Amino acid sequence: MKSDYRNAENLSPAERAMLDYAVKLTHTPWEMKKADVEELRQAGFSDADILDINQVTGYYAFVNRLADGLGVELEKGREKDEG
């Protein structure tokens, strides 16, 4: 799952929908549509859940870009995320 969640067999449909949303928001945020939020609702997420998913995804990207932009070195033993 660490290298590609799409190959994981034990994810629920809701978990897959959440991860699909997070990946799209991370890699192609300009392509996000209202339908992406609706897919999360259809998967059983509340509006508060969706806001949490959105904020955690956005914050993670923000902090990584800050660190990258400032040349912050990773702690020894930690792999750089390719996202």
SVG drawing of the C-alpha trace seen along z (x, -y; Angstrom):
<svg xmlns="http://www.w3.org/2000/svg" viewBox="-24 -29 45 37">
<polyline fill="none" stroke="black" stroke-width="0.4" points="0.0,0.0 2.9,-2.4 4.0,-2.4 0.6,-2.3 -2.7,-2.1 -4.5,-1.1 -3.0,2.4 -4.1,2.9 -6.9,5.5 -8.1,4.8 -9.3,1.2 -12.9,0.3 -14.7,-1.7 -14.7,-4.7 -11.0,-4.4 -10.4,-4.2 -12.5,-7.2 -10.7,-9.2 -7.3,-8.3 -8.4,-9.0 -9.5,-12.5 -6.3,-13.1 -4.1,-12.1 -6.1,-14.2 -5.9,-17.2 -2.2,-16.7 -1.2,-16.1 -3.8,-18.1 -5.6,-20.5 -6.8,-22.6 -8.9,-19.7 -10.9,-19.4 -14.7,-19.6 -17.8,-19.6 -18.3,-16.0 -15.1,-15.0 -16.8,-16.1 -20.0,-14.4 -18.1,-11.1 -16.9,-11.4 -20.5,-12.0 -21.7,-9.0 -18.9,-7.0 -20.4,-7.9 -18.3,-10.9 -20.0,-13.8 -19.2,-17.4 -17.0,-17.7 -15.1,-14.5 -14.6,-15.9 -13.3,-19.2 -10.9,-17.2 -9.7,-15.2 -9.2,-18.3 -7.4,-20.2 -5.0,-17.3 -4.2,-16.8 -3.6,-20.5 -1.6,-21.0 0.7,-18.1 1.4,-19.5 2.0,-23.0 4.4,-21.8 6.4,-19.7 6.7,-22.6 7.9,-24.9 10.5,-22.4 11.5,-21.7 11.7,-25.4 13.9,-26.1 16.2,-23.1 15.3,-21.4 17.0,-18.0 15.0,-15.0 15.8,-13.1 18.1,-10.2 16.2,-7.0 13.1,-8.9 12.4,-8.6 11.4,-11.6 7.8,-11.4 7.5,-11.7 4.0,-13.4"/>
</svg>
